[in-house]
Amino acid sequence: MAAPVAVIGLGIMGSRMAGRLLAAGFALRGYDPNPARSEEFEAAGGTPTSSPAEAVQGCDIALLSLLTSDISREVCLGERGLSSSGAVSLLVLDATTGRPEDAVEIVGRHLELLERHALRVHKSLTRIFCAFRRG
């Protein structure tokens, strides 16, 4: 069985992408700060979580669909964000509405945090994150 995919941001676009992935048979873990969106996600067959860090547990891939770079920064670098999850081999596909240079800055700060905590880093996957955003 394939690892689940995390979907963070279950608004208009994120919920549609999650619906397509669920219809294709993917197991999904999701996070959105809006409880109504999490309930809709669960009703569609996804597993809601209480934070971005919890959403990526056991996942190899995370899909971000967020409104701004500031929200992406919080999701990635915040207290309960991806950087605090302990995940070291996570492919992050970021469909956030934001500036590409913000994505590069967020990745750089994420790498600094990982290295500071002496975690093994798969930098090639993180570079894919940057390439996806510059696209």
QUIBELVEN-V735306 format. One record per run of one state. SS is the DSSP state (2 for helix, 1 for strand, 0 for the rest). FROM is the first residue (numbers start at 1). TO is the last residue. If there is no record, write none. Layout:
ss = {SS/SS}
from = {FROM/FROM}
to = {TO/TO}
This chain:
ss = {0/1/0/2/0/1/0/2/0/1/0/2/0/1/0/2/0/2/0/1/0/2/0/2/0}
from = {1/5/9/12/24/28/32/35/44/47/49/52/56/61/65/69/78/82/85/91/95/100/117/123/135}
to = {4/8/11/23/27/31/34/43/46/48/51/55/60/64/68/77/81/84/90/94/99/116/122/134/135}
